[in-house]
Amino acid sequence: VILTADPIVAGYDVESGKELWTVDCMMGEVGPSVAFNNGIVVATNEYARMVAINIKTGEIIWENDEYLPEASSPVASNGLLFIATSYGVLVCYDLKTGEKYWEHDFGSTIYSSPTIADGKLYLMDNDGVMRIYESSKEMKLISENELGEKSGPTPAYTDGRIYIRGEQHLYCIGK
């Protein structure tokens, strides 16, 4: 189990509750959850920094403060890390090195977290536009789909369906 709070990110044994490691690296009101993939945890917070931690050693692998989310949680998959900022920038990093591969600035407020489903990256902005990207080192926008109303929450996925809460309606997309 990984927990974040000002000033720490800490890893705990799920069975015993024993603290395995702790890193002093966060500050402020920590809103985003961590991302995890390939033995690396990434914790981040707006007006603080982004920190990649090796979960076996508890050591910081890399850190960055260029693009930081306010409410949106990062997501990691296949060695890639995706961050969405509240001011409308989606960024892709190499999970192991922190190297920035690409960024896409579409200028809409984002509180929703990017998600990975069916090998694709999904991101809903607060204006109700769902952007779908290839989950890859190169920025490849597959489509932009307008919901028809504002939406801020992160969509949910199950059984081949996407559930999206709009400002006025709940949508189910799929078969």
Helices and strands as residue ranges (DSSP letters): E 2-5, E 8-12, E 19-24, E 35-37, E 40-44, E 50-54, E 60-64, E 75-77, E 80-84, E 89-94, E 100-105, E 115-117, E 120-124, E 129-134, E 141-146, E 156-158, E 161-165, E 170-174
